[in-house]
Amino acid sequence: MKRSYGKVLGFIAGWLLMRHPAGGLIGLLIGHAFDSDWFRVAANDAYAVLGVERDASDIEIDLAYRRLIAQVHPDRMAGAAPELLEQAQKRAADINRAYDRIRKKRGRR
């Protein structure tokens, strides 16, 4: 089910603040933007980190996680330069954090 409370609250707030029907329309548009997650920061989006859609199945999420962690796992970069090893550790930590967030959100613990 899609969210709609942002549109309703935006319409009411816009109408009351501007005291004009155009204010309601502007508030409705802003509420729609919030409901559609236009203002979401993509860097913090766990699904974007794993490269899957929000409606991906659990199997697809597991496969994406395993594919990514196999590519950047620090153990695979044992002979690499310290800078590359540090980048791999940060990327692996981001991938693990994103995977844990998705699993917690979906109740798979």
RODO-2510 file (C-alpha; in nm, 4 decimals, decimal comma):
residues 109
     n   res          X          Y          Z
     1     m     0,0000     0,0000     0,0000
     2     k     0,1364     0,3376    -0,0943
     3     r     0,1614     0,6148     0,1586
     4     s    -0,0740     0,9084     0,1235
     5     y    -0,0545     1,0931     0,4524
     6     g     0,2092     1,3312     0,3139
     7     k    -0,0308     1,4474     0,0446
     8     v    -0,3141     1,5005     0,2929
     9     l    -0,1005     1,6822     0,5479
    10     g     0,0727     1,8835     0,2747
    11     f    -0,2600     1,9950     0,1282
    12     i    -0,3949     2,1020     0,4677
    13     a    -0,0738     2,2792     0,5693
    14     g    -0,0427     2,4550     0,2331
    15     w    -0,4022     2,5721     0,2424
    16     l    -0,3727     2,7006     0,5998
    17     l    -0,0373     2,8702     0,5509
    18     m    -0,1187     3,0478     0,2260
    19     r    -0,4962     3,0912     0,2847
    20     h    -0,5530     3,0212    -0,0836
    21     p    -0,6395     2,7133    -0,2911
    22     a    -0,3043     2,7447    -0,4690
    23     g    -0,1366     2,6881    -0,1310
    24     g    -0,3218     2,3602    -0,1023
    25     l    -0,1969     2,2585    -0,4455
    26     i     0,1623     2,3466    -0,3589
    27     g     0,1323     2,1564    -0,0291
    28     l    -0,0139     1,8594    -0,2170
    29     l     0,2851     1,8543    -0,4529
    30     i     0,5327     1,8735    -0,1666
    31     g     0,3456     1,5974     0,0169
    32     h     0,3579     1,3818    -0,2956
    33     a     0,7347     1,4332    -0,3133
    34     f     0,7729     1,3105     0,0448
    35     d     0,5429     1,0132    -0,0131
    36     s     0,7421     0,9149    -0,3221
    37     d     1,0748     0,9387    -0,1334
    38     w     1,2166     1,2052    -0,3617
    39     f     1,4119     1,3491    -0,0702
    40     r     1,5631     1,0188     0,0424
    41     v     1,9402     1,0071     0,0484
    42     a     2,0462     0,7242    -0,1822
    43     a     2,3724     0,6631     0,0042
    44     n     2,1804     0,5451     0,3101
    45     d     1,9471     0,3235     0,1110
    46     a     2,0338    -0,0371     0,1885
    47     y     1,8715    -0,1624    -0,1307
    48     a     2,0827     0,0730    -0,3435
    49     v     2,4005    -0,0469    -0,1720
    50     l     2,3194    -0,4064    -0,2681
    51     g     2,1973    -0,3030    -0,6119
    52     v     1,8499    -0,4567    -0,5839
    53     e     1,4979    -0,3176    -0,6082
    54     r     1,2823    -0,2664    -0,3003
    55     d     1,0467    -0,5414    -0,4117
    56     a     1,3260    -0,7964    -0,4628
    57     s     1,2751    -1,1387    -0,3117
    58     d     1,4807    -1,2646    -0,0203
    59     i     1,6665    -1,5012    -0,2523
    60     e     1,7630    -1,2147    -0,4858
    61     i     1,8864    -1,0113    -0,1894
    62     d     2,0929    -1,3033    -0,0593
    63     l     2,2467    -1,3621    -0,4019
    64     a     2,3312    -0,9922    -0,4454
    65     y     2,4900    -0,9837    -0,0999
    66     r     2,7005    -1,2932    -0,1630
    67     r     2,8111    -1,1691    -0,5059
    68     l     2,9177    -0,8284    -0,3718
    69     i     3,0893    -0,9545    -0,0588
    70     a     3,2811    -1,2113    -0,2642
    71     q     3,4136    -0,9298    -0,4847
    72     v     3,5300    -0,6951    -0,2098
    73     h     3,6065    -0,9187     0,0873
    74     p     3,9326    -0,8020     0,2490
    75     d     4,0684    -1,1581     0,2653
    76     r     4,0735    -1,1704    -0,1140
    77     m     4,2933    -0,8585    -0,1178
    78     a     4,5629    -0,9912     0,1138
    79     g     4,8546    -0,8852    -0,1084
    80     a     4,7079    -0,5512    -0,2154
    81     a     4,8280    -0,2051    -0,1211
    82     p     4,7177    -0,0756     0,2209
    83     e     4,4950     0,1880     0,0585
    84     l     4,3096    -0,0743    -0,1456
    85     l     4,2754    -0,2989     0,1571
    86     e     4,1249    -0,0120     0,3579
    87     q     3,8773     0,0673     0,0778
    88     a     3,7793    -0,2993     0,0594
    89     q     3,7205    -0,3083     0,4348
    90     k     3,4980     0,0010     0,4207
    91     r     3,3007    -0,1329     0,1244
    92     a     3,2569    -0,4740     0,2917
    93     a     3,1365    -0,3016     0,6099
    94     d     2,8823    -0,0982     0,4065
    95     i     2,7561    -0,4114     0,2326
    96     n     2,7248    -0,6004     0,5628
    97     r     2,5441    -0,3075     0,7251
    98     a     2,2989    -0,2798     0,4349
    99     y     2,2305    -0,6540     0,4353
   100     d     2,1710    -0,6524     0,8120
   101     r     1,9308    -0,3567     0,7803
   102     i     1,7274    -0,5323     0,5130
   103     r     1,7156    -0,8578     0,7100
   104     k     1,6088    -0,6755     1,0251
   105     k     1,3432    -0,4804     0,8361
   106     r     1,2023    -0,7980     0,6820
   107     g     1,2139    -0,9828     1,0143
   108     r     1,4547    -1,2578     0,9120
   109     r     1,6694    -1,2771     1,2224
***
